[in-house]
Amino acid sequence: MKMLAVLIAVAPLASGAIAMDDAGRSTAATMAVADPSRPDSDTTRDADRKPVQTLVFAGVKSGDKVADYVADAGYFTRLFASIVGPTGHVYAVEPTAFFKFEHFVKEAAQLQGYAVTHPNVTVTTAAALEGLQFPERLDLFWISQNYHDLHDQFMGPVDTAAFNKAVYSALKPGGIYVILDHSAAAGAPANVTETLHRIESSTVRREVEAAGFKFDSESSILANPADPRTARVFDATIRGHTDQFILKFRKPALAGNEMAQVPEAGCALPSEPEEIPAALDAAITGPADKDRACMKALLIPEARMMFVSPGTDGAPTYTLQTLDDWIARVKARGHALLKEKQLKFQIERYGNIAHLWSSYALHSDGKQVARGINSIQAIKEAGGWRVTGILVQAESATAPLPKEYLP
């Protein structure tokens, strides 16, 4: 089967074509906030938290893998879960240091109950840094009104340099790190995180950028110039209306030589583009539960699979998958033997990039189940050629394969 991600030279163009635009994100966020199953304890806070605008700024979308750190009762966890849908996942992290607070114990238990009926949510209880270990790399790491707590004694304090480096490692290249917190006055003493539960945005930027993140943007959605920033955030005079900042950071799309690192899978990479079709066939062919180490070696971590098909109205529709999504899908179908063969292909190459246009046939347990076209993109790295992605369209009654694409 197949995969997609974009050649480096055209990444901005492709991401614009694939990513949900602001209008789409706004619609998804609005629907999530309007979900009638949300508890009153969440909806009564919406006026102050401005969730639609906040979610749009964060950029969360369907299929995303998201971490909600110090999820508490799950205000944002529920919203994220609604938006990312069944192909995405939300990892809600409840640091053990917070369990000294009685209200937190109760609220974390409520979120655990929510996760029982929502399979796209996992709730983890762990020490501050141990809670940053996830089974897959993330599209978004989110921490709301609690980054300042990392500096406080009840949490250790946490080594913020180690924390931010761990977040960096947890994110995919190009992944987003969003920090929402209560603003401290300029020049406030370091212990303002303890005394007023606030922090300067400049402090956050300095610490996060030191880990390798690039500052993306800042939102004033929750800014309140009327807040003198001299009272504790729990003070009745300001609670719920504090001056807050939202900072967005991005892990560089090509982080150091990360893209060039080949997984230690013992799988030789193609030395020339002409070898890619055979390598892809070998990586795909096998039983449903086949070890996919060679597939993971052949594809870069950022790779996506896009399956295109004609809709009922004739307009094209598509499904976007990560490699992990595809592996899970194949396992669920339980093929005794899945076999793919690239039938005929042509290659265009320039420097370190290549494009392969290939017809394929797919067999399941000896029976042909699909035939179509793969548009394969690849990049040359130190160890050989790797697939950055494949755009796939299967043959249909309305779009048969032309004879020139057949062997």
C-alpha positions as CSV (number, residue, x, y, z in Angstrom):
1,M,0.0,0.0,0.0
2,K,1.1,3.6,0.1
3,M,2.1,6.8,1.8
4,L,2.5,10.5,1.5
5,A,4.6,13.5,2.7
6,V,6.0,16.2,0.7
7,L,9.3,16.8,-1.0
8,I,11.2,19.5,0.9
9,A,11.1,21.9,-2.0
10,V,7.3,22.0,-2.1
11,A,6.5,21.4,1.6
12,P,4.8,24.8,2.1
13,L,2.7,24.2,-1.0
14,A,1.6,20.7,0.1
15,S,0.9,21.6,3.7
16,G,-1.3,24.4,2.4
17,A,-3.2,21.9,0.3
18,I,-3.5,19.2,3.0
19,A,-3.8,21.1,6.3
20,M,-7.2,22.3,7.5
21,D,-7.4,26.1,7.0
22,D,-8.4,28.5,9.7
23,A,-12.1,28.4,8.6
24,G,-12.1,24.6,8.9
25,R,-10.4,24.7,12.3
26,S,-12.9,27.3,13.5
27,T,-15.7,25.0,12.4
28,A,-14.2,22.0,14.2
29,A,-13.5,24.0,17.3
30,T,-17.0,25.5,17.3
31,M,-18.6,22.0,17.0
32,A,-16.4,20.7,19.8
33,V,-17.4,23.6,22.2
34,A,-21.0,23.1,21.3
35,D,-21.0,19.4,22.1
36,P,-24.0,18.9,24.4
37,S,-22.2,16.2,26.3
38,R,-19.7,18.6,27.8
39,P,-20.2,19.0,31.6
40,D,-21.5,22.2,33.1
41,S,-18.3,22.6,35.0
42,D,-16.6,23.1,31.6
43,T,-19.3,25.2,29.8
44,T,-19.6,27.7,32.6
45,R,-15.9,28.6,32.1
46,D,-16.2,29.1,28.3
47,A,-16.8,32.8,28.5
48,D,-13.6,33.4,30.3
49,R,-11.4,30.8,28.5
50,K,-12.5,31.6,24.9
51,P,-12.0,28.0,23.8
52,V,-12.9,28.4,20.1
53,Q,-10.3,31.2,19.5
54,T,-7.8,29.4,21.6
55,L,-8.1,26.1,19.8
56,V,-7.9,27.8,16.4
57,F,-4.7,29.5,17.5
58,A,-3.2,26.2,18.7
59,G,-4.0,24.7,15.3
60,V,-5.2,21.3,16.5
61,K,-6.9,19.3,13.8
62,S,-8.4,15.9,13.0
63,G,-5.9,13.0,13.3
64,D,-3.5,14.9,15.5
65,K,-1.6,13.3,18.4
66,V,-1.9,15.7,21.4
67,A,-0.5,15.8,24.9
68,D,-2.4,17.8,27.5
69,Y,0.0,18.3,30.4
70,V,-1.6,18.8,33.8
71,A,-4.9,18.0,32.3
72,D,-6.7,18.4,35.6
73,A,-10.4,17.7,35.1
74,G,-9.9,17.6,31.3
75,Y,-11.4,20.9,30.1
76,F,-9.1,21.0,27.1
77,T,-8.7,17.2,26.9
78,R,-12.4,16.8,26.0
79,L,-12.2,19.5,23.4
80,F,-9.0,18.0,21.9
81,A,-10.6,14.6,21.8
82,S,-13.6,15.9,19.9
83,I,-11.4,17.6,17.3
84,V,-8.7,14.9,16.7
85,G,-11.4,12.2,16.3
86,P,-10.9,8.5,16.1
87,T,-7.7,8.7,14.0
88,G,-6.1,11.0,16.5
89,H,-5.2,10.6,20.2
90,V,-5.0,12.7,23.3
91,Y,-2.5,11.9,26.1
92,A,-3.7,13.6,29.3
93,V,-0.9,13.8,31.8
94,E,-1.6,14.2,35.5
95,P,1.7,14.8,37.4
96,T,1.8,13.1,40.8
97,A,2.9,16.3,42.5
98,F,-0.6,17.7,42.1
99,F,-2.2,14.9,44.0
100,K,-1.4,16.7,47.2
101,F,-4.4,18.9,46.4
102,E,-7.7,17.3,47.2
103,H,-9.6,18.9,44.4
104,F,-7.1,17.7,41.9
105,V,-7.5,14.1,43.0
106,K,-11.3,14.3,42.5
107,E,-11.0,16.0,39.1
108,A,-8.3,13.6,37.8
109,A,-10.6,10.7,38.7
110,Q,-13.4,12.3,36.7
111,L,-11.1,12.5,33.7
112,Q,-10.2,8.8,34.2
113,G,-13.9,8.0,33.9
114,Y,-14.2,10.0,30.7
115,A,-11.3,8.1,29.2
116,V,-13.0,4.8,29.8
117,T,-15.7,5.7,27.3
118,H,-13.4,7.6,24.9
119,P,-10.8,5.3,23.4
120,N,-8.9,8.2,21.8
121,V,-7.9,9.4,25.3
122,T,-5.3,8.0,27.6
123,V,-4.8,9.4,31.1
124,T,-1.3,8.9,32.6
125,T,-0.3,9.6,36.2
126,A,3.5,10.1,36.5
127,A,6.3,12.2,38.0
128,A,6.9,15.5,36.1
129,L,9.5,14.3,33.7
130,E,8.4,10.6,33.5
131,G,5.0,11.9,32.2
132,L,6.7,13.1,29.0
133,Q,7.2,9.7,27.6
134,F,4.6,8.8,24.9
135,P,4.1,5.8,22.6
136,E,4.2,8.0,19.5
137,R,5.5,11.4,18.5
138,L,3.2,14.3,18.9
139,D,1.7,17.0,16.7
140,L,0.9,19.3,19.7
141,F,2.1,19.6,23.2
142,W,-0.2,21.7,25.3
143,I,0.2,23.1,28.9
144,S,-2.4,25.6,30.2
145,Q,-1.9,27.8,33.3
146,N,0.6,25.4,34.8
147,Y,4.0,26.1,33.2
148,H,4.8,28.4,36.1
149,D,4.2,25.5,38.5
150,L,7.3,23.8,37.1
151,H,9.3,26.4,39.0
152,D,7.6,25.8,42.3
153,Q,8.8,23.8,45.3
154,F,5.8,21.5,45.4
155,M,6.9,20.1,42.0
156,G,10.6,19.8,42.8
157,P,11.1,22.3,41.3
158,V,11.3,20.7,37.9
159,D,14.5,21.1,35.8
160,T,12.8,23.3,33.1
161,A,15.7,22.8,30.7
162,A,15.3,19.0,30.9
163,F,11.5,19.4,30.7
164,N,11.6,21.5,27.5
165,K,14.2,19.2,25.9
166,A,11.9,16.2,26.7
167,V,8.9,18.1,25.0
168,Y,11.2,18.8,22.0
169,S,12.0,15.0,21.7
170,A,8.3,14.1,22.1
171,L,7.2,16.2,19.2
172,K,7.4,15.4,15.5
173,P,9.6,17.7,13.4
174,G,7.3,20.7,12.7
175,G,5.3,19.9,15.9
176,I,3.8,22.7,18.0
177,Y,4.3,23.5,21.7
178,V,1.7,25.9,23.2
179,I,2.0,27.5,26.6
180,L,-0.9,29.4,28.1
181,D,-0.2,31.0,31.5
182,H,-1.0,33.9,33.8
183,S,1.2,37.0,33.1
184,A,3.5,38.5,35.7
185,A,4.6,42.1,35.6
186,A,7.8,42.9,33.9
187,G,10.7,42.6,36.2
188,A,8.8,40.5,38.7
189,P,11.0,38.4,41.1
190,A,11.7,34.8,40.2
191,N,9.5,33.6,43.1
192,V,6.4,35.2,41.6
193,T,5.5,31.7,40.4
194,E,5.1,30.7,44.0
195,T,3.6,34.0,45.4
196,L,1.2,35.0,42.7
197,H,1.2,31.9,40.4
198,R,2.3,34.0,37.5
199,I,5.3,34.1,35.2
200,E,6.7,36.5,32.6
201,S,6.2,35.5,29.0
202,S,9.8,36.6,28.4
203,T,11.0,33.9,30.9
204,V,9.0,31.3,29.1
205,R,10.4,32.3,25.7
206,R,13.9,32.2,27.0
207,E,13.6,28.8,28.5
208,V,11.7,27.2,25.6
209,E,13.9,28.6,22.9
210,A,17.0,27.3,24.7
211,A,15.7,23.8,24.0
212,G,15.8,24.4,20.3
213,F,12.3,25.6,19.6
214,K,11.5,28.4,17.3
215,F,9.1,31.1,18.4
216,D,6.1,31.0,16.1
217,S,3.5,33.5,17.4
218,E,1.7,35.0,20.4
219,S,-2.0,35.4,21.0
220,S,-3.7,38.2,23.0
221,I,-7.0,36.4,23.1
222,L,-6.9,36.2,26.9
223,A,-5.0,39.5,27.5
224,N,-6.5,41.8,30.1
225,P,-4.7,45.2,30.3
226,A,-6.8,46.1,33.4
227,D,-5.1,43.3,35.5
228,P,-2.4,45.1,37.6
229,R,-0.7,41.7,37.9
230,T,0.0,42.3,41.5
231,A,-2.6,39.9,43.0
232,R,-2.7,36.1,43.3
233,V,-4.5,34.5,40.4
234,F,-7.0,33.0,42.9
235,D,-7.9,36.4,44.4
236,A,-11.6,37.1,44.1
237,T,-10.9,40.5,42.5
238,I,-9.2,39.0,39.5
239,R,-9.9,35.2,39.4
240,G,-11.0,34.2,35.9
241,H,-10.0,37.5,34.4
242,T,-6.2,37.5,34.8
243,D,-4.0,38.9,32.1
244,Q,-2.9,35.7,30.2
245,F,-0.5,35.1,27.3
246,I,-0.5,32.2,24.8
247,L,2.8,31.4,23.2
248,K,3.2,29.1,20.2
249,F,6.6,27.5,19.5
250,R,7.5,25.1,16.7
251,K,10.0,22.3,16.5
252,P,12.0,22.9,13.3
253,A,10.7,20.8,10.4
254,L,14.2,19.6,9.8
255,A,15.6,19.3,13.3
256,G,19.4,19.0,13.0
257,N,20.2,15.7,11.2
258,E,17.1,14.1,12.6
259,M,15.6,13.5,9.2
260,A,18.8,11.8,8.1
261,Q,18.8,9.3,10.9
262,V,17.7,5.9,9.7
263,P,16.0,3.7,12.3
264,E,18.3,0.8,13.4
265,A,16.2,-1.7,11.7
266,G,18.9,-3.7,9.8
267,C,17.2,-2.7,6.5
268,A,19.4,-1.5,3.7
269,L,18.1,1.6,2.0
270,P,17.9,1.9,-1.8
271,S,21.1,3.2,-3.3
272,E,19.3,4.6,-6.4
273,P,15.7,5.7,-7.0
274,E,15.2,2.8,-9.3
275,E,15.5,0.4,-6.3
276,I,12.7,2.1,-4.4
277,P,9.7,0.2,-5.9
278,A,11.3,-3.2,-5.0
279,A,12.1,-2.0,-1.5
280,L,8.6,-0.7,-1.0
281,D,7.1,-4.0,-2.3
282,A,9.3,-6.0,0.1
283,A,8.4,-3.8,3.0
284,I,4.6,-4.1,2.4
285,T,4.4,-7.7,1.4
286,G,3.8,-10.2,4.3
287,P,1.3,-11.2,6.9
288,A,-0.9,-8.7,8.7
289,D,1.2,-8.9,11.8
290,K,4.6,-8.6,10.0
291,D,7.4,-6.7,11.7
292,R,7.3,-3.4,9.9
293,A,10.9,-2.3,10.8
294,C,12.0,-2.1,7.2
295,M,8.9,-0.1,6.3
296,K,9.8,2.4,9.1
297,A,13.4,2.5,7.9
298,L,12.3,3.2,4.3
299,L,9.9,6.0,5.2
300,I,10.9,9.2,7.0
301,P,9.2,9.7,10.4
302,E,7.1,12.6,9.0
303,A,5.7,10.5,6.1
304,R,2.0,10.4,5.5
305,M,-0.2,8.2,3.3
306,M,-2.9,9.9,1.3
307,F,-5.6,7.7,-0.3
308,V,-7.6,9.5,-2.9
309,S,-11.0,8.2,-4.3
310,P,-13.9,9.7,-6.2
311,G,-16.8,10.8,-4.1
312,T,-20.4,10.1,-4.9
313,D,-20.7,13.5,-6.6
314,G,-17.6,12.8,-8.7
315,A,-15.4,15.2,-6.6
316,P,-12.3,13.6,-5.1
317,T,-12.1,12.7,-1.4
318,Y,-9.0,11.7,0.5
319,T,-7.9,9.9,3.7
320,L,-4.6,10.9,5.3
321,Q,-2.7,8.4,7.4
322,T,0.5,8.1,9.3
323,L,2.6,4.9,8.9
324,D,1.4,3.8,12.4
325,D,-2.2,4.3,11.2
326,W,-1.6,2.2,8.1
327,I,0.1,-0.6,10.2
328,A,-2.9,-0.7,12.6
329,R,-5.3,-0.8,9.7
330,V,-3.4,-3.7,8.1
331,K,-3.3,-5.6,11.4
332,A,-7.0,-5.1,11.9
333,R,-7.8,-6.6,8.5
334,G,-5.9,-9.8,9.4
335,H,-4.5,-10.7,6.0
336,A,-2.7,-14.0,5.9
337,L,-0.6,-12.6,3.1
338,L,-0.7,-9.1,1.8
339,K,1.4,-8.7,-1.4
340,E,2.1,-5.5,-3.4
341,K,3.8,-5.3,-6.8
342,Q,4.8,-2.1,-8.6
343,L,3.9,-3.0,-12.2
344,K,5.5,-0.2,-14.2
345,F,7.1,3.0,-13.2
346,Q,8.9,6.1,-14.4
347,I,11.4,8.3,-12.5
348,E,12.2,11.9,-12.5
349,R,15.2,13.0,-10.5
350,Y,16.9,16.3,-9.7
351,G,19.8,16.4,-7.3
352,N,18.7,14.8,-4.0
353,I,15.0,14.5,-4.8
354,A,13.1,12.1,-6.9
355,H,9.6,11.4,-8.0
356,L,8.3,8.0,-9.1
357,W,5.0,7.5,-10.9
358,S,4.1,3.8,-10.5
359,S,1.2,1.5,-11.3
360,Y,0.7,-1.2,-8.7
361,A,-1.4,-4.3,-8.0
362,L,-2.3,-5.4,-4.5
363,H,-3.2,-9.0,-3.5
364,S,-4.7,-10.2,-0.3
365,D,-4.4,-14.0,0.4
366,G,-3.8,-14.6,-3.3
367,K,-6.7,-12.5,-4.6
368,Q,-6.2,-9.2,-6.4
369,V,-8.1,-6.6,-4.3
370,A,-6.8,-3.4,-5.8
371,R,-4.9,-1.8,-8.7
372,G,-3.9,1.8,-9.2
373,I,-1.3,4.5,-9.2
374,N,1.3,5.5,-6.6
375,S,2.9,8.9,-6.8
376,I,6.0,8.4,-4.7
377,Q,8.3,11.1,-3.5
378,A,11.8,10.5,-2.1
379,I,14.9,12.2,-0.8
380,K,18.5,11.1,-0.9
381,E,20.2,10.9,2.5
382,A,23.6,9.8,3.7
383,G,22.4,6.2,4.0
384,G,20.5,6.0,0.8
385,W,17.0,7.0,-0.6
386,R,14.0,7.3,1.7
387,V,10.4,7.8,0.9
388,T,8.9,11.1,2.0
389,G,5.5,9.9,0.9
390,I,3.0,8.4,-1.5
391,L,-0.2,9.7,-2.9
392,V,-2.4,6.8,-4.0
393,Q,-5.5,6.4,-6.1
394,A,-7.0,3.0,-6.8
395,E,-8.5,2.0,-10.1
396,S,-12.2,2.3,-10.3
397,A,-15.0,1.8,-12.8
398,T,-14.9,5.5,-13.6
399,A,-11.1,5.7,-13.7
400,P,-9.6,2.6,-15.2
401,L,-5.8,2.3,-15.6
402,P,-4.7,3.4,-19.0
403,K,-2.9,0.7,-21.0
404,E,0.4,2.6,-21.0
405,Y,0.5,2.0,-17.2
406,L,0.2,-1.7,-17.5
407,P,3.1,-4.1,-18.0
